[in-house]
Structure formats: C-alpha cells, structure tokens
Amino acid sequence: MPTTIPHESTLDDAISLISEGYPYIKNRLEKYNSNIFETRLLGEKAVCIHGKDAAQLFYDNTLFWRKNVVPKRVQQTLMGKNGVQMLDDKAHYHRKALFMSFMSRDRIEELMRLLMRYWRAYARKWEKMDRVILLDEASEIFCLAACHWAGVPLKPSEVRQRAEEYMAMIYGFGGITTRYWRGVQARKRSESWNEQIINDIRSGKLHVPESSAAYQIAWFRDLDGELLSTEVAAVELMNVVRPIVAIATYVAYSALALHQHPEQEHKLNTRGEEYLQHFVQEVRRMYPFTPLLGARPRHEFEWSGYTFKEGTLVLLDVYGLLHDPEIWPQPEEFKPDRFKDWSGSPFDFIPQGGGEFDTNHRCAGEWITIEAMKASLKFLTRELHYIVPPQNLRVDISKMPTKPASGFVIAEVKYVG
Ligand code: HEM
C-alpha cells in the first residue's frame, strides 16, 4: 500500500538548501526519522532519498533518466549545455565510451608522469616563496598537466588565468551572487577558448597527438554519424580538463588530513601502497565535495511504500551516504583502515557517483582521481618538507562546494626529492 512520506511545509526550501549546505538532506531525514522526504526547491516538488538501497534505485536506468535534471545555474557554471552528463540510453553509452577510452592504463600513467613533472618544477619555485597556498598552486599544476595530456595548448602566461577559470566554474554553482557570476563569466571565456581549439584542430591549424582527448573529441561522431557541434565538443573537452583541475581540492583535503592527523604520515611511509589507497579513499569519503545528485523517474513506480511520479525531481543524498554511521561507523573520524573491510559495492561509496562506468553516469575520471591523489600525496610526504603556519583551516559545510578556508597555506618549503 502506498504511504505518504514526510514533507517540508515551507513554500520553497531552496534558501534552506543554500544556507544549510551539505547536511540539508541529512538534517531533515533525522527530523523525520525516515530515508525519504518531499520538499519544494526552486518552484518544483523534489523527493530526497538516502541510503545504499536508494543509490541502487537511483542508478537503475529502467526507472530514472537525466533528462531536464541539471538546473540552469549549474549549466551556466559547472557543466555547460548538452554534454555527456545530460544524455540517456544509447546516446549516453556512445558518448561515455569516448570518455572511458581516455582511461587506459597507459594514458593514466602518462598523465601521472606529467603531474609529477609539474609538482617538482613548482616545488623549486616555492623554496623562494614566503608562503604557498597549496590549493591555488595545485590547481595550476593540475591545469598544466591536464592541458598537456589532453592536447590543449596552454601558454605559460595564461596558466594562472585558465586554472582560475576552471576553479571559478567548479565553485560557482553553489554561490548566490559574486561567486555565481564569477563562475558564469569563467565558463563563457573558457568555452570560447575551447571552441577555438576545436575549430583549429578541425581546420588543420592546430596539430595535436591522435591519442589526445582534444583530437578524439574534435573528430568524434555521434550516433547520427555527425561531428559534435563546436559548442558541444568544447563542453566535452572542458569535461576532461576541468575535473582534473578539481582534483586540486582533494589534494588540499589530503594535506589537511595529514595535518589534522599527524600520526598518519608514519603509517603512509611504512604501510605501503594498500594504505595509501585507503587513505585517499578516506579523504574522498570524509571531506565534502559532491553534495547530491538528481534524476527523474521515467514512469510511475513504487519504492519504500512511496509512489514516485513520472518526471518528479529526485535527489540522492551523496554527502549523507558518505557520513552514514550504519555504513561508516563513527563517520566523523578519519580512519583509512575502514576501507580494509569495504565490500567494494558501487552503491555505498559514491563520492563521484555510483553504479557502472559504461552504462551509468558514474564519474569517468574516478581512476584518474585516485591515482592523482596517491601520486600527489607521495610527493607531499616524500619529496617535500614544509611547515603549516597558523591559518583558518575550517571547512565550512554550509557552503557548496566547499574547501579549507585558507586554501591550505604552507611555508619554509624545501624540495628534498
Ligand atoms: C561525472 C565527481 C574527477 C569526468 C561525475 C559525477 C560526479 C563526479 C559526482 C556525476 C555522477 C552522476 O551523475 O551519477 C567528480 C569529482 C572529481 C571528479 C569529485 C574529482 C575531484 C573527474 C575527472 C574526470 C571526470 C578527473 C575526467 C578526466 C567526469 C565525466 C562525468 C563525470 C565525463 C560524466 C559521466 C556521465 O555523465 O556518464 N564526476 N569527478 N571527473 N565526471 Fe567526475
């Protein structure tokens, strides 16, 4: 028998979502003692769901699709229009295969080589600096490595500007005024830069390696046999470089975790690759990045005694799942060893989405993220000496997306690699 589910009685809860941030869904689930509730966001009904079973439901392609899910403000900042995130069914599988083709072992190793080269070059520069904002510098390092790897030409004079544009897009969607507009402007500038690159590759003015993402995207044909429009190809090229730049945030969180848990450094140095893997998994679980994900039912169905109506906005509680004490006991404690016993389920550890890589919208770059975090962490612990001066390291979870307030400042840097 269908039942009624708890619902927020406010006219529109968008302001509460923006002001409470990451724990918005969790706060209400606790209030209602339920894994589901209904609310209204930006003028439409939304059903928020929580838990491993909810994630499994959410990634069932026979029940949900992504049509008309991404709000305009996210398209104008983070994602752009008509990229892989917004496709369904065969069109999605076909486009997703393009992204997954960049994720071979050889291509990932090549990216890691580039990344290390830029980490080391920057470390020598930092020795001469009084203080280094790790997040800003890492965003440049990741931008350089990503552009080089993806076949995107980047002049030394524009590295800072392009890295800042990508970071503004990543941090723009949750802002209300300045942060949001900075994101919108950054996307406009970056889209026209990437459109120019696609046009130059297609006209023969720019030669890039055939194995590069820029080449593959420029010459990719959709299911109708046509090349992507310049605009969509640029959005997809940005869908490769931008999220690689985003990994800088996870690097800042890794450095923060090391600082907050000094005993971890010894463990990292003595307990081998498996511990390193568990450490970065724990960083991706514990520190906030993706707050929630949206989809819409393709048709009416029942779950947990509740009728999901066709087209209703359904939001999956990503942050809440990563902090659910039933799945992750003492979730606010940093315990990499918890991953020794993790089953590897695609539905309970979803910092970058869940389900399958090829047929669901799970992040195409999850392997790159993990490898880049591990390489960066090794670099920070084995090749660099630094101190962490007093600063504001607070991670404000009422802001989406968030980061350590100071960007994680280091000083007295010595490269010892
Ligand atoms: C999708 C997070 C790094 C490429 C996603 C999704 C999330 C996510 C939450 C959506 C999952 C869903 O809708 O179900 C992150 C985070 C990253 C990261 C937090 C690191 C900070 C990367 C990297 C790449 C990448 C390094 C590529 C080089 C993509 C693509 C999609 C995606 C192409 C769309 C997949 C699809 O729609 O099928 N990511 N990602 N991401 N990510 Fe990532």
Residues whose N, C-alpha, C, O or C-beta is under 5 A from the ligand:
A	BS01	HEM	V84 Q85 K96 F99 N239 V240 P243 I244 A246 I247 F289 T290 L293 P351 Q352 G353 G354 N360 H361 R362 C363 A364 G365 I368 T369
